[in-house]
Amino acid sequence: MSTPPTWQKSSYSHSDGECVELAAADGAVRLRESDAPNTIITTAPRPLGALIRGIKAGEFDHLSA
């Protein structure tokens, strides 16, 4: 039986429950929305890092308009 992942909330999470949570396990990173905890996206650390850097650099800002 495997140990369930330990989820960590984003420091940008709202107090009203809108939270992105991350967990590391078996060399992978798992992401989920606190409102849908059974829906999990799994990725590797490098692609996730590239996504976060792109978000911080504003590369996706045009998508929110």
Beta strands, then each sheet from edge to edge (+ up, - down):
strand 1: 8-9
strand 2: 20-25
strand 3: 28-33
strand 4: 36-43
sheet 1: 1+ 2- 3+ 4-
end
